[in-house]
């Protein structure tokens, strides 16, 4: 459903076809247009060497749904009638929530190798896909009291699951949005037949993955959030909230396999700009500043913490050399984040560093409105971030990760790729 919504919203189907081909696991995609309770939607079917991917059995044939949104550049998938669950209407969930087994068992190590060796998939998308599988593995290991590397994924390790997860990672990257957010998730109810028997909905792994996420049940007796879906949304979304104030640019609808009377089994992806970004001059917003002084932390760990903070939703994170008590050299760790992310990031700092205290304050921030555009170079497409003030472009810069990837793949200097992107933007006349 997510892939259908992405295609319906403008992401080329070829992106997913190339990603599937690059995995080299014998899968293919098929696209069609269908109607679900009066809504026309795009349906993407996954075909594996074992046949067409099908939903797993549940106690009641109800829709599986998913909801998500983006800020600054926003995308918001949701199911019609606001049944905001996370759809992954497939039978390939892992050994805890997991539908009928239909593929070889694979360990996390093997899955990592397949994804990392894939072609036509960016390094960023590969890392995201691996992170999703690791989230599934961690939940599975905890449920069954085992080590994550000892977990063998049943349906999750199957071909169709790798297709769904890798394409979700590649498609979310192709949206070129600043943030992915998710509405509260409707987990459904009843029971579902899994690889280990009949489980209550939500399945144990789903519940483990959705810790700290807002969930509810509307009373529908069906599994509306699966472990795979829960892992995807928890990995891609930076936070959960209701539908944001935004200027809508486009929307896409992805269809599930099952069709229900009076309930549209579709996922809606809405893309646009957040309300503050549409302001005439600059946006006014409140940010939280977290600070901690560190004088006994391994520098390698400091770099790791910085990466983790940014992955977990920090707006910015940086270190400043300082001279601390007893003339010990140290680092001042500073993190900027949205107020609702402060608790999560504070917990990460306490967990990953040696600090005993964190200073916290709220500040007002002015920011230029920002958006992304794509420009074509002789080696491939590069994203440019454009900053505007009162409708006039004030700054623009090529996305470093895009340029680095192209430079590495084509064996050309990074500076040449960056300059080519800037030159193409100048020639294009885009504003």
C-alpha positions in Angstrom: 0.0 0.0 0.0 2.8 2.4 0.8 4.5 1.7 -2.5 1.2 2.2 -4.4 0.7 5.6 -2.6 4.3 6.6 -3.4 3.8 5.8 -7.1 0.4 7.5 -7.1 2.0 10.6 -5.6 4.6 10.8 -8.3 7.5 8.5 -7.4 8.4 6.7 -10.6 7.6 3.0 -10.6 11.0 2.4 -12.3 12.7 3.4 -9.1 11.1 0.4 -7.3 11.6 -1.9 -10.3 15.3 -1.0 -10.4 15.6 -1.5 -6.6 13.9 -5.0 -6.8 16.1 -6.0 -9.8 19.2 -4.8 -7.8 18.4 -7.2 -5.0 18.8 -10.1 -7.4 16.4 -12.3 -5.5 14.0 -13.2 -8.3 11.2 -10.9 -7.5 9.2 -8.5 -9.6 6.4 -5.9 -9.3 3.1 -5.4 -11.0 1.1 -2.2 -11.0 -2.7 -1.8 -11.5 -5.5 0.7 -10.8 -8.3 -0.5 -8.5 -11.3 0.9 -6.7 -11.6 0.6 -2.9 -15.0 1.7 -1.6 -15.2 4.5 -4.2 -11.6 5.6 -4.1 -9.4 5.0 -7.1 -6.0 3.9 -6.0 -2.7 2.4 -7.3 -2.0 -1.2 -6.3 1.5 -2.7 -6.3 1.7 -6.5 -6.2 4.9 -8.3 -5.3 5.6 -11.5 -7.2 8.2 -13.9 -5.9 9.4 -17.3 -7.2 6.8 -18.7 -4.9 3.9 -16.7 -6.3 2.0 -13.5 -5.5 2.3 -12.0 -2.0 -1.0 -12.4 -0.1 -2.3 -11.0 3.2 -2.2 -13.4 6.2 -5.3 -14.7 7.7 -7.0 -12.8 10.5 -10.2 -13.3 12.5 -12.0 -10.7 10.4 -11.4 -9.4 6.9 -10.7 -5.8 7.7 -8.2 -3.3 6.2 -4.6 -2.9 7.3 -3.8 0.7 7.3 -0.9 3.1 7.7 -0.6 6.8 8.3 2.3 9.2 8.1 3.2 12.8 7.5 6.1 15.2 6.8 7.0 18.6 8.2 8.8 21.4 6.4 8.3 19.2 3.4 5.4 17.1 4.5 4.0 13.8 3.4 1.0 12.3 5.2 -0.3 8.8 4.4 -3.5 7.8 6.0 -6.4 5.5 5.4 -9.8 6.8 4.4 -12.2 7.5 7.3 -9.1 8.2 9.5 -8.4 4.6 10.4 -4.7 5.4 11.0 -3.0 2.1 11.2 0.1 1.1 9.5 -0.5 -1.1 6.5 1.6 -3.9 5.5 -1.0 -6.2 4.2 1.3 -9.1 3.6 1.8 -12.5 5.1 5.5 -12.2 5.5 5.9 -11.0 9.1 8.6 -12.4 11.3 8.4 -15.3 13.6 6.3 -13.6 16.2 3.5 -12.0 14.4 4.1 -13.8 11.6 1.9 -15.2 9.0 2.3 -18.5 7.3 5.8 -19.3 6.4 6.5 -19.1 2.7 10.2 -18.7 2.1 13.6 -19.8 3.3 14.6 -18.7 6.8 17.3 -16.1 6.8 19.5 -14.7 9.5 20.1 -11.0 9.9 23.6 -11.4 8.7 22.5 -12.8 5.4 19.8 -10.2 4.9 22.3 -7.4 5.5 24.7 -8.9 2.9 21.9 -9.1 0.3 20.8 -5.5 0.8 24.3 -4.1 1.0 25.4 -5.8 -2.2 22.3 -4.6 -4.1 22.7 -2.3 -7.0 20.6 0.7 -8.1 20.0 1.5 -4.4 21.6 4.4 -2.6 23.8 3.8 0.4 21.4 5.8 2.5 18.4 3.6 1.5 20.5 0.5 2.1 21.3 1.7 5.7 17.6 2.5 6.3 16.5 -0.9 5.1 19.0 -2.7 7.3 17.9 -0.5 10.2 14.3 -1.6 9.7 15.3 -5.3 9.7 17.4 -4.7 12.8 14.4 -3.2 14.5 12.4 -6.3 13.7 15.2 -8.5 14.9 15.5 -6.7 18.2 11.8 -7.0 18.8 11.9 -10.7 17.9 14.9 -11.4 20.1 13.3 -9.8 23.1 10.0 -11.7 22.6 11.8 -15.0 22.4 14.6 -14.2 24.8 17.5 -14.8 22.4 20.3 -12.9 20.8 19.5 -10.7 17.7 22.1 -12.4 15.6 20.6 -15.8 16.5 17.2 -14.8 15.2 16.1 -16.4 11.9 13.5 -14.4 10.1 10.8 -16.6 8.7 8.4 -14.5 6.5 10.3 -11.3 7.3 13.4 -12.8 5.7 11.4 -14.0 2.7 11.8 -12.3 -0.7 8.6 -10.3 -0.6 9.5 -8.8 2.8 12.9 -7.6 1.5 11.2 -6.1 -1.5 8.7 -4.2 0.6 11.3 -2.9 3.1 14.0 -1.9 0.6 11.4 -0.2 -1.6 10.0 1.7 1.4 13.5 2.9 2.2 14.2 3.9 -1.4 10.8 5.5 -1.9 10.9 7.6 1.3 14.3 8.9 0.3 13.0 9.8 -3.2 10.3 12.0 -1.6 13.1 14.5 -0.7 11.1 15.7 2.3 12.6 17.2 5.4 10.6 15.1 7.8 8.4 12.1 8.1 5.7 12.1 10.8 2.9 9.6 11.6 -0.6 9.9 13.0 -1.7 7.7 15.9 -1.9 4.1 14.8 -5.1 2.1 14.8 -3.8 -1.4 15.7 -7.1 -3.2 15.2 -8.3 -6.1 17.2 -9.2 -9.8 17.3 -6.6 -12.5 16.6 -4.4 -13.4 13.7 -2.9 -16.7 12.5 0.9 -16.6 12.8 3.8 -18.9 12.3 3.7 -19.9 16.0 -0.1 -20.2 16.3 -3.0 -17.8 16.9 -2.0 -14.4 18.5 -4.0 -11.5 19.8 -3.9 -8.3 17.8 -1.6 -6.4 18.0 0.9 -9.2 17.8 3.6 -9.3 20.5 6.4 -8.0 18.1 4.1 -5.2 16.9 3.5 -4.1 20.4 7.2 -4.2 21.2 8.0 -2.1 18.2 5.3 0.5 19.0 6.5 1.3 22.5 6.3 5.1 23.0 4.1 5.4 19.9 0.4 6.6 20.3 -1.9 3.7 19.4 -5.6 2.9 19.6 -8.2 0.5 18.4 -11.4 1.6 16.6 -13.0 -1.8 17.2 -12.2 -3.4 13.8 -11.5 -7.1 14.4 -8.5 -7.3 12.1 -4.7 -6.8 12.3 -4.2 -3.2 11.1 -0.6 -2.9 12.1 1.8 -5.7 11.4 5.4 -6.1 12.8 6.9 -5.2 9.4 4.7 -2.1 9.2 5.5 -1.1 12.7 9.2 -1.4 12.1 9.0 0.7 8.9 7.1 3.5 10.5 9.1 3.6 13.7 12.3 3.7 11.6 11.2 6.3 9.0 9.0 8.6 11.1 10.6 11.2 13.3 7.5 11.7 15.5 3.8 11.1 15.8 1.1 13.8 15.6 -2.3 14.5 14.1 -2.6 15.7 10.5 -0.4 18.9 10.4 -1.2 22.4 9.2 0.2 22.3 5.7 -0.1 23.6 2.2 -1.0 20.5 0.2 1.0 19.9 -3.0 -0.1 16.4 -4.0 -1.7 13.3 -2.6 -1.4 9.6 -3.6 -3.6 6.6 -2.8 -2.2 3.1 -2.4 -4.6 0.1 -2.3 -4.5 -3.0 -0.2 -5.3 -6.4 -1.5 -8.6 -6.9 0.3 -11.7 -4.9 -0.4 -14.1 -4.2 2.4 -17.7 -3.0 2.3 -18.0 0.6 3.7 -14.3 0.8 4.6 -11.8 2.0 2.0 -8.7 -0.2 2.3 -6.3 2.5 1.0 -3.3 4.4 2.3 -3.2 8.1 1.5 0.1 9.9 1.2 -0.2 13.7 1.4 2.8 15.9 0.5 3.2 19.6 1.0 4.8 22.4 3.0 4.2 22.9 6.7 2.3 26.1 7.7 5.3 27.9 9.0 7.2 27.4 5.8 4.5 29.1 3.8 5.0 32.3 5.7 5.9 35.4 3.7 9.2 36.1 5.4 10.7 33.7 7.9 9.2 31.0 10.1 9.0 31.6 13.9 9.3 28.5 16.0 10.3 27.2 19.4 13.3 24.9 19.6 14.7 23.1 22.7 18.4 23.3 23.4 20.1 20.4 25.2 23.6 20.8 26.5 26.1 18.6 28.3 29.7 19.0 29.2 31.9 15.9 28.6 35.5 15.5 29.7 35.8 11.7 30.0 34.2 10.4 26.8 36.1 8.5 24.1 36.1 10.7 21.0 35.0 7.8 18.9 31.9 7.5 21.1 31.3 11.2 20.7 31.1 10.9 17.0 28.7 7.9 17.3 26.5 9.9 19.6 26.3 12.8 17.2 25.2 10.4 14.4 22.6 8.8 16.6 21.1 12.1 17.7 20.6 13.2 14.1 19.1 9.9 13.2 16.7 10.1 16.1 15.3 13.5 15.0 17.6 16.2 16.3 17.5 19.4 14.2 21.2 19.9 14.7 24.0 18.5 16.9 27.5 19.8 17.4 30.5 19.8 19.7 32.5 22.8 21.0 36.0 22.3 22.6 36.0 23.7 26.2 38.4 23.8 29.1 36.8 22.3 32.1 37.6 22.1 35.8 41.1 21.0 36.9 42.1 22.3 33.4 40.8 19.2 31.7 40.0 19.6 28.0 36.4 18.6 27.2 33.6 19.0 24.7 30.3 20.8 25.0 27.6 18.8 23.3 24.8 21.0 22.0 21.6 19.6 20.5 18.8 21.5 18.9 15.4 19.7 18.7 11.7 20.2 18.7 10.3 20.4 22.2 8.4 17.1 21.9 11.7 15.3 21.0 13.6 16.6 24.0 12.8 13.7 26.3 13.8 11.0 23.8 17.1 12.7 22.9 17.9 13.4 26.6 17.4 9.7 27.3 19.8 8.9 24.4 22.4 11.3 25.7 22.2 9.8 29.2 22.4 6.3 27.8 25.2 6.8 25.3 27.5 9.3 27.1 29.1 9.7 30.5 27.3 12.9 31.5 25.5 13.1 34.8 23.3 16.1 33.8 21.8 17.9 30.9 20.9 21.6 30.7 17.7 22.3 28.9 16.0 25.5 27.7 13.5 26.6 25.1 14.4 29.3 22.6 12.7 31.1 19.7 14.2 30.5 16.2 13.7 32.3 12.9 14.3 30.2 9.9 14.2 30.8 6.1 11.7 28.7 4.3 13.3 25.7 2.6 12.4 23.2 -0.1 14.1 20.6 -2.3 14.5 20.4 -6.1 16.3 17.9 -8.3 18.8 18.8 -10.9 20.4 16.5 -13.5 24.1 16.2 -14.0 26.0 14.1 -16.5 26.5 11.5 -13.7 23.0 11.5 -12.3 20.4 13.5 -10.3 21.3 15.7 -7.3 19.0 17.3 -4.8 19.5 20.9 -4.0 18.1 22.6 -0.9 16.7 26.0 -1.7 16.2 28.7 0.9 13.6 31.5 0.3 12.8 34.8 2.0 9.7 36.6 0.9 9.6 34.6 -2.3 13.2 35.3 -3.3 15.9 32.6 -3.3 18.6 33.6 -0.8 20.7 30.4 -0.6 21.0 27.1 -2.3 23.3 24.1 -1.9 23.6 20.6 -3.4 22.9 17.7 -1.0 26.3 16.3 0.1 25.2 12.7 0.4 23.9 12.7 -3.2 27.2 14.3 -4.5 29.4 11.9 -2.4 27.5 8.9 -3.8 27.8 10.0 -7.4 31.5 10.9 -7.0 32.2 7.5 -5.5 30.2 5.5 -8.1 31.7 7.4 -11.1 35.2 7.9 -9.7 35.1 11.7 -10.2 36.2 14.5 -7.8 33.5 15.4 -5.3 34.0 19.1 -6.0 33.3 18.5 -9.7 29.9 16.9 -8.9 29.0 19.7 -6.6 29.9 22.4 -9.1 28.0 20.6 -11.9 24.9 20.6 -9.8 25.2 24.3 -9.0 25.9 25.1 -12.7 22.8 23.1 -13.8 20.7 24.9 -11.3 21.9 28.2 -12.7 21.2 27.1 -16.3 17.8 25.7 -15.4 16.3 29.0 -14.3 14.4 27.3 -11.5 13.5 29.4 -8.5 
